[in-house]
């Protein structure tokens, strides 16, 4: 098999690799993401995601089951398929890195991609530094993404997207402390899965997976859990990743208004925007309850399990008569 360096040079058409920088290690020790700075060719640098699957994972929270391992294996296959077959469809209005080369051999998977830093998206934000304006720009990206893939079947992707999807998390469900929510989990999942309007969801649309450029430019990365779903799941999860309980209370209405305004602008005129908005607004609290269900079994006491998320979850339980 050719070396990683030779493949980088071949597919970037660069003359040489000037330097290498580790961006991050992959979850549970499944490989690494590195930036290669190049000389010559059309790419100043590229990002290489090098996945080497171990016999079993080393999960930081102790989730070292075979099911967890198989879920990760599928997630990397889904991500590769996404970059090969879907990424080019997103267009400039919801920017993602484009794939230069993908290779799979045995337990190894290699993705060579555009470097968003080199394309003008060098800024990363954390909850302590994110502004309301920056959060709205991410929601605009999500709205355009959801509009682009409205009612598109998830061929090659997760049949139901999001990394916390109930069917893929039986271990966490079994460990839940919140018994009424545990009992309601299937009903909540069913409401979300049976929504009339489905799209492709990013599936892990947290603040850390957005890259920021000048003014209102935003790009997104990490498509391991992309698949079919109600778009409001991405929205609820994104808001949860940015804001404290107090900020959620203060800004959720404004953020949802912004998202739906952006969705209306992006939606195909053949789709009935008002019906989509009415359905997804009703499901916003269900998306929060679904996330709360996962957190309760995965990491009791997680900072996202605050009064705002508890209140929305409780309203869902009351509506479904699980109290």
N, C-alpha and C positions, 0 to 999 in steps of 0.2 A: 504493500500500500504506500502511495506517495506520502511524504511527510506533510505535516500541517503547513510548514513554511512554504514548501513547493506549491501546494494547492493555493495558498494565499496569493503567491506571485502569479500563478497561472490565471486565476479567475479575476484578479484585480488589474492584471497587466502592468503591475509595478516592476521596477527594476531591482529593488532591494527592500528589505525590512530594516528600518532605522532603529526602532525600539519597541519594546513590549511592556505593557502595563496591565496588571491584574485589576479588573473592575470589581469582581466579586466571585466568591465561591458559590456553587449552586446548593440549594436546600438539601440538607442531610448528606452532604459530601458526594453529590452525584456528578461532580465535574466543576468547570470554571467558565467564566466569561472574561475574555481578555481583549484589550485594544492593541492593535498592531499599527504603528505609525510607519508609513511607506514612503518610498522615494520613487518618483516617476509614476506614470500611469494616471488615471483620472480620479483616483481616490486617495486623498491625503492620509486616510486611515480607514481601517475596517474593524468590525467587532466579530470576534470568533467565540461562539458558544460550543464548548467541547464537553459532551456528555459521555461519561463512562459509568455504566450501570454496575454497581456492586452486587454481590449476591443478596445482601439485605441492607436496608438503610440504617443510618444512625441519626434518628430524629431527635431534635433537641428537647421535645416534650415527651419522648418515650414511645411514640407511635411507630414501632418497628415491626408491624404485622406484614404478612404477605400481601394482604389487601392494599395496604398503604404503598408497598413497593410496586405492585401491579398498576395502581392508580398513577404513580409517577411515570412508569414506563409508557403508559398510554398517553399521558399528558405531553411527553416529549414527541411522540409520534404525531399527535394532533398538531402541536406547534409547527413541526416540520411541514405537515400537509398544508397548514394555514399559509405559511410563508411561500410555499411553492405554488399554490393554486388560488389564493384569495388576496394576498397582500397587494398585488398589482391592481386590484379592482377598487381599492380605497380612494385613490386619487389624491390630489394635493389638499383637498379640504378636510381630510382626516388622515394626516400623515402618519405612516409607519415605515420602519426601515425595510428596504427591499432586499431580497435574497440574492446573493451572488453565486452561491454554491451550497449544495447539501449532499452529505454522504453518510450512509449507514453501513456499518460492517460489524457483525456480531453484537457485542454489548456496547459498541461505540457509535456515537452519532455526532456529526460535525455540521455546524451552520456557520457560513461566512456571510456576513451581512453589512449593509451600509452602516457607517457610524453617524448617529444623529448629531453628535457633537460637531462633526465636520460639516454637517448640513445646516448648521445654524441653530441647533437646539442644545446648548451646553449647560443649561441651568437645571438644577434639581432642587425641589422644595420639600420641606418637612412641615408637619402641622404647626409648629411654632412660628414658621416664617411665611406660610401661605396667606395670601390676601384673598378677600372676597372676589376681587376681579380675576385673579388667577384661577380660583376654583370655578368661576363661571366659564372661563375659557376651556377648561377641561370638560365641563358639561356640554359646551357647544360641540366639542370633538365627539363626545358620546352621542349627542343628538344626530349629528351627521352620519356617524357610524351606524346607528340604529336605523336611520332612514335609508341608508345605502343597502342594507341587507334585510329590510322588512319582508317577512314571509319567505325568505330564502331558505331552502332546506339545508340542514347541516351536514352535507355529504363530506365524509372524511374527518368530521369534527366530533365533539361530544354531542350525543343525542339530546342531552340537556346540559347546558353550560353552567359555569360557576364552580369554583373549587370546593365549595361547601355543600354542593347538591346532595340532598338527603339519600338518594340511592347509592351514593359512593361513600357514605359516612355512617355505616351501621355501628362501628365501634364507639364513635362519639355519642350516637343516639343512646346506646346502652348505658353510658356513663353519666347521663344527665341527672342533675339534682332537681330541676324544675319539672315535677311530675305532670301537672296539667299541660304544660307545653310539650313535654315528651308524648303525651297521649294525643295531642292535636297536631303533631308533626306531619303526619301523612295528609291530613285535611288541608293544612297550610300549603304543603307541597303540591297537592292536587289543584288547589285554586290557582296557583302560579302557572303550573304546567298546562292547565286547560284554558288559559287566557286566549281569547279569539285572535289577538294580535301578537304574534311572535316574531322575533327577529334573530339576528346573531348577537349574542352578548359577548363582551370582552372576557368576562368571567373572573377577572382579578383586577378590576379597575380602581386600584388604590392610588393615592397620590404619588407613591414611590415609583409607579410605572408610567408616569407622565414626564416628558422632557419639555423644557420651556425655552423659547427663543425670544427674539425681539418683539416688543409690543404684545399682541395677543396670539402669537403663534404657539401651537402646542402639537406634540407628537406623542405616540404611545408605543410601548414595548410590552413584551411578555404575554404571549398568546397560548399558553399551555392549557388554559381552561375555556377557550372560545368554543361556543356551541349555541344551540337553539335556546331561546329563553325570552321571557318578558323583559323588555329593556329597562323597566323601572328597578330591576334587581341591581343592575350596574349603578344606577343613580343613587339608590339607598346606600350601597356599599361604598361608593365614592364619598358621599357626604360623611359617612361614618369614619372614613379614614382621615378626614381633614379636621374635623371640628369636635370640640368638647361638648358636653351636655348643654352648657349655657349657649354656646354658639349655634348648636343644632336648633334649640328652641327659638333663638333670635332670627336665624337666617334661612331655615328650611323652606319657608313659604316663598321667599325671594329667589332662592336657588331653583326651586321647582318651577316657578314662573319662567325663569330664564331658560331652563332646559326645554320646556314645552314651546316657548317662543322660537327657540332655535330648531326644534323638531318640526314645527309647522313650516318654517322657511325651507327646510331640507326635504320634506316628505314629498313623495310622488303625488301628483294631483289626482291620481286615480284612487288613492287611499283616502279614507274619510278621517281626517285628522281629529275631529271632535270626538268620534267614537274611540279612537286610540287614547286620546287624553283622558276621557271619562273612565275608561277601563283601567288604565295604568295609574291614575291618581288614586282610584279605589284600592289598587293593589300595593301602593307604596307602604302602607303599614304591614301588609303581609310579607313584603320583602324584608322589612326590618325584623319581623318576628321569625322569619326563616333564618336570617343571619344570627339572631339571638339564640335560636335553638342550637345552631352549630357551636357557638361560643360557649354555651352552658356545658356542653359535653367535652369540648376541646380544651378550654382554659377557663375554669371557673374563676370569677372575679376579674376577668379581662376589663380593661379600661373602657371598652365600648359598651359594657353592660351597665349603662348609667340610667338615670331616671327617665330621660327622653325615650330611650329604646325600650325600657320597661313599660312605660305608659302605652306606647304604640302596640307592643306585644300583648299587653293586658286587654286592650280594646279588641284585638283580633280574637283572643280567647273568649271574650264575652260574646262577640258576634257569632262564634262557632259553638257556643254553649259548652266550653271546656273550662269551667271555673268551679 
